[in-house]
Every structure is written in C-alpha cells, then in structure tokens.
Amino acid sequence: MIGIDHSDLARFLAIARHRSFRKAADEIGCTPSALSHALRTLEERLELRLLNRTTRSVALTEAGEQLFARVAPAFLDIDDAIEDLGKFRGAPSGTLRINAARASAEMVLLPLVTRFLAAFPGISVEITIDYAMVDMVSEGFDAGVRFGETVAQDMIAVPLGPKQRSAYVASPAFFRRYPRPRRPEDLRGLPCIGFRFSNGRNYAWEFERDGSALTVEVNGGLTLSDQDLAVKAALDGAGIAFAFEGQVETEIAEGRLERILEDWCPYYAGFYLYYPSRRQLPGALRAFVDFIKSADVAR
C-alpha cells in the first residue's frame, strides 16, 4: 500500500469524523500539530489532497470523501473483531455508541441503558442526542434510536417498547385567554409552539380520527427544535405544544397542563433500536440487543 501506515489512516478517520483537528486530537490523545503532520505525510504518500482546511473549517475533498467511505467500515470491522474477543474473557466488553433523539432517549433508551449497565459492568455506553438521521457508519455509531416509520429499510430494527401516542397540551392560564379548539382546524387561529427539525423543515401537526387523517401547519410566535423546551414553554403559557403522552403525563395529572383534541391523537409505531446489517455485530451491541429482546425488557 505504497508505504501507508495504518495509524495515519486512523488519524485521518478521526479528523474526517470530527471535521476538527482539535477534537480529533482529544479523541486520539495527541496534539493537533502532530495530527497535522501525520495528515501531510499521508497526503504526500498518496500524492493527493484529502482535506481542505482553513483557520475556521475542515472539509473533505472528493478524494478524501472516497477514502473515508471505503476505509471507515473496514476500521469498524477491526474494532468489532477486537470487541468480539470479549467472549473468550467470559463477558462482553467495549463501548456502545448510540445516536438518539432526545424524546426517545428520555422515554425508553436511558431507562434500558441504566439496567443494561448494571447487568454488564464491562461495557460502557455513549449516547449522543441528535434529531437528524445520521450515517451511523461514517459517524462512528453502533446504533440509533428513532420512530419505526423513519428507519431505513436496509437497517435491522428492534422495538424498544410500546406504541407512542401524540399529545397536544397547553397551560390552564392559556385557556383562560384563548378558546379551547374543538377540531384540528381551530389550531390555525391560536398561538402554537412550532417544532423545527435539524434539517430546517417545520413539523406539520398530525391528526387522525375514524380513518380520516389530516395535517395542520400551525402558527405562533415561538418555534423550537427541542420538545422538552416546547413543554416548558407551554407550562409558561406561551402556547399549545406538541409532545408525546409519556413526556407530559405527570404535568397533566398534576393539572399544570391540559390536553386537547385527544380523540384526534394517533398512535405511532414506537421507538426502535436500529443498526446496519453486518456479518458480525460488536460484542457490546449484541449484548444490548439480546438484553432488549429478553422477556423482562419486553414487559
């Protein structure tokens, strides 16, 4: 391989994942200048520029993108092979990296992970909160958690619990100032707290009753990209918020939030752990999947 050091490739992958020499250096445990020197050496041996870098940004060239796409899965396979050796030590080990939206992490993932870590002390878990659907392989994740309907068909998906149902809520003080909507269309004339996905798209609120489905583009002075913040804003009387039942059941029971249009709220498929189909699963991921599928977790 024209004298290419595998450690230089590992350093390149770290830089490409983070798009930052400093963050990559923190991961590897070296200095940014050492990383820069290693990258220059790699580029000189390949006779290709892999990164375009300025004082403010790092971006992959076309050649860098191709190398990253081809090499990253190979290094993951190496990591998997090392982690699979844990079975010879009698217990799974390694680090499990999961990408999840905040709602799924709070409602289903974190309680499972807490119990999982107690059962498998040799494994560590990293959860990254992100509303965007990411390329898990290139970003270095083992698995993700999202609604079943959003998981790509080429992924292996494992259910993480029951179906989820939407809930539209506002504070009692809000309904002393505004009329309570009777139909979804009534929301268009009321202050609603919008939700914006990380890709910039606004969420159109979804309703269903008696086989009839419709969506409503809501309006209001506040738009957020975090459902927990939307619930807090609703508690403060800022408007009507969209959430899931599990996120607001305590506030509703205590009378701090009131629910509307409950007979129009549909159920969703629920949250799923998903991961790419590979010949061999990393030991930590296999242990977590088996843990999820166990009868105790299923209940």
C-alpha positions in Angstrom: 0.0 0.0 0.0 2.7 2.5 -1.1 4.1 2.7 2.5 0.9 3.8 4.1 0.9 3.5 7.9 -2.4 2.2 9.3 -2.1 4.6 12.2 -2.1 7.5 9.8 -5.3 6.2 8.3 -6.8 6.0 11.8 -5.8 9.7 12.4 -7.3 10.7 9.1 -10.6 9.0 10.0 -10.7 10.8 13.3 -10.2 14.2 11.6 -12.8 13.3 9.0 -15.4 12.3 11.6 -15.0 15.4 13.7 -14.1 17.9 10.9 -11.7 19.3 13.5 -8.1 18.7 14.3 -8.6 19.7 18.0 -11.5 17.3 18.6 -9.7 14.5 16.7 -6.6 15.1 18.8 -8.6 14.9 22.0 -10.1 11.6 20.9 -6.7 10.1 19.9 -4.7 11.6 22.8 -2.1 13.7 20.8 -1.6 17.3 19.8 -3.3 19.0 16.8 0.1 19.7 15.3 1.0 16.0 15.4 -2.2 15.2 13.6 -1.5 17.9 11.0 2.0 16.4 10.4 0.5 12.9 10.1 -2.1 14.1 7.6 0.6 15.9 5.5 2.6 12.7 5.5 -0.4 10.6 4.3 -1.2 13.1 1.6 2.4 13.2 0.3 2.5 9.4 0.1 -0.9 9.3 -1.7 0.1 12.3 -3.8 -3.5 13.6 -3.2 -5.1 16.3 -1.1 -7.6 14.7 1.3 -8.7 17.8 3.3 -9.3 21.4 2.5 -8.5 23.3 5.7 -8.6 26.9 6.8 -8.3 28.6 10.2 -12.1 28.1 10.7 -13.1 24.9 8.9 -12.0 21.4 7.8 -13.7 19.8 4.8 -13.0 16.6 2.9 -12.0 16.8 -0.8 -13.6 14.4 -3.2 -10.7 12.0 -2.8 -11.0 12.4 1.0 -14.7 11.6 0.9 -14.0 8.4 -1.2 -11.2 7.3 1.1 -13.3 7.9 4.2 -16.3 6.0 2.8 -14.1 3.0 1.9 -11.8 2.9 5.0 -14.2 3.7 7.8 -16.2 0.5 7.6 -13.0 -1.5 7.4 -11.8 0.0 10.7 -15.2 -0.6 12.3 -14.8 -4.3 11.3 -11.4 -4.3 13.0 -12.9 -2.8 16.2 -15.7 -5.3 16.1 -13.3 -8.2 15.8 -11.3 -6.9 18.8 -14.5 -6.5 20.8 -15.7 -10.0 19.9 -12.7 -11.4 21.7 -14.6 -10.5 24.8 -16.4 -13.8 24.7 -13.1 -15.5 25.4 -12.9 -13.4 28.6 -16.3 -14.7 29.8 -18.2 -11.4 29.4 -19.0 -8.8 26.8 -16.9 -5.6 26.9 -16.2 -2.4 24.9 -18.1 0.8 24.2 -21.5 1.0 22.7 -22.2 4.3 20.8 -25.9 5.2 20.2 -27.4 8.2 18.4 -30.9 9.1 19.5 -33.4 12.0 19.5 -34.0 13.4 23.0 -37.5 12.2 23.4 -36.6 8.6 22.7 -33.5 8.8 24.9 -35.5 10.1 27.9 -38.6 7.9 27.5 -37.2 4.5 26.6 -33.5 4.4 25.9 -32.0 5.7 29.1 -34.0 3.5 31.5 -32.9 0.5 29.5 -29.3 1.5 29.4 -29.2 2.1 33.1 -30.4 -1.5 33.7 -28.1 -2.8 31.0 -25.0 -1.3 32.5 -25.9 -2.8 35.9 -26.0 -6.2 34.2 -22.9 -5.7 32.1 -20.3 -3.7 34.0 -17.6 -4.4 31.4 -19.5 -2.3 28.8 -19.7 1.5 28.6 -22.4 3.4 26.7 -22.2 6.7 24.9 -25.5 8.4 23.9 -25.4 11.3 21.5 -28.6 13.4 21.2 -29.4 14.4 17.7 -32.7 14.9 15.9 -31.1 14.4 12.4 -30.9 11.0 10.8 -27.1 10.4 10.5 -24.9 7.9 8.6 -24.0 5.7 11.6 -21.1 4.0 9.9 -19.3 7.2 8.8 -20.1 9.0 12.1 -18.8 6.1 14.2 -22.1 5.0 15.9 -23.0 1.4 16.5 -26.8 2.0 16.6 -29.5 4.7 16.5 -33.0 5.1 18.1 -35.8 6.6 16.1 -39.5 6.0 15.3 -40.1 2.8 13.4 -41.6 4.6 10.4 -38.4 6.7 9.9 -35.9 3.8 10.0 -34.5 2.9 6.6 -35.5 -0.4 5.2 -31.9 -1.7 4.9 -31.5 -1.4 8.7 -32.1 -4.1 11.3 -34.7 -2.7 13.7 -35.6 -3.9 17.2 -38.6 -2.5 19.1 -37.8 -0.6 22.3 -41.3 -0.6 23.8 -45.0 0.0 23.2 -46.5 2.3 20.6 -46.4 6.0 21.3 -49.2 8.5 21.1 -49.1 12.2 20.5 -50.5 14.8 22.9 -51.3 18.5 22.4 -51.2 20.5 25.5 -51.3 24.0 27.0 -51.5 25.5 30.5 -54.8 26.3 32.2 -53.8 30.0 32.1 -53.6 29.8 28.3 -57.1 28.5 28.0 -58.4 31.4 30.2 -57.2 33.7 27.4 -58.0 31.6 24.4 -60.8 29.2 23.4 -60.3 25.5 23.5 -60.1 24.1 20.0 -62.7 21.5 19.1 -61.3 20.4 15.8 -57.7 20.4 14.4 -58.5 23.2 12.0 -59.2 25.5 15.0 -55.5 25.5 15.8 -54.8 27.8 12.9 -56.2 30.7 14.8 -54.3 30.0 18.1 -50.7 30.6 19.2 -49.0 27.2 18.8 -45.3 26.4 19.6 -43.8 25.2 16.4 -41.2 22.4 16.1 -38.4 22.5 13.6 -36.3 19.6 12.6 -32.5 19.9 12.3 -32.8 19.9 8.5 -34.8 23.1 8.7 -38.2 21.6 8.0 -41.1 22.6 10.2 -43.2 19.8 11.6 -46.9 19.8 10.4 -49.0 18.5 13.3 -50.7 15.2 12.5 -54.2 14.1 13.4 -56.4 11.1 12.8 -59.9 10.0 13.6 -62.3 7.4 12.2 -59.9 6.6 9.4 -59.6 10.3 8.4 -56.1 11.8 8.6 -55.0 15.4 8.2 -52.1 17.7 9.0 -52.1 21.3 10.2 -49.4 23.9 9.6 -49.6 25.8 12.9 -48.6 29.4 13.6 -47.2 31.2 16.6 -44.5 33.4 17.8 -42.3 30.6 19.0 -40.6 27.8 17.1 -38.2 25.4 18.9 -36.1 22.4 17.9 -36.4 20.6 21.2 -39.6 19.1 22.6 -38.6 19.4 26.2 -38.3 23.2 25.7 -41.7 23.2 23.9 -43.3 21.6 27.0 -41.6 24.1 29.3 -42.8 26.9 27.1 -46.4 25.5 27.3 -46.1 25.4 31.1 -45.2 29.1 31.0 -48.3 29.8 28.9 -46.6 30.5 25.6 -49.0 28.4 23.5 -50.1 24.9 22.6 -47.3 22.4 22.3 -46.9 19.0 20.6 -45.4 16.2 22.7 -45.8 12.5 23.4 -48.0 11.2 26.2 -45.1 9.9 28.2 -43.4 13.3 28.2 -46.4 15.2 29.8 -48.4 12.6 31.8 -47.1 14.0 35.1 -47.9 17.6 34.2 -51.4 16.6 33.0 -52.0 14.5 36.2 -51.0 17.5 38.4 -53.2 19.9 36.4 -50.3 22.0 35.2 -51.1 21.2 31.6 -54.4 20.4 29.9 -54.8 18.1 26.9 -56.8 19.0 23.8 -58.1 17.0 20.8 -57.3 13.7 22.5 -59.7 11.8 20.2 -57.7 13.1 17.2 -54.3 12.0 18.5 -52.9 9.0 16.6 -50.6 6.2 17.8 -47.2 5.8 16.2 -45.1 2.7 15.7 -43.0 3.4 18.7 -39.2 3.7 19.1 -36.8 1.2 17.6 -33.1 0.5 18.0 -31.7 0.2 14.5 -28.2 -0.8 13.2 -26.7 -1.7 9.8 -26.6 -5.4 8.8 -23.1 -6.7 9.2 -21.5 -10.1 9.3 -20.6 -9.8 12.9 -22.1 -7.5 15.5 -19.8 -5.8 18.0 -19.9 -7.7 21.3 -21.4 -4.7 23.2 -24.2 -4.2 20.6 -25.0 -7.9 20.5 -25.3 -7.9 24.3 -27.6 -4.9 24.2 -29.8 -6.3 21.5 -30.2 -9.6 23.4 -30.9 -7.6 26.6 -33.7 -5.7 24.8 -35.2 -8.9 23.5 -35.3 -10.5 26.8 -38.7 -11.2 28.4 -38.1 -8.9 31.3 -37.4 -5.9 29.0 -40.3 -6.7 26.7 -42.7 -6.1 29.6 
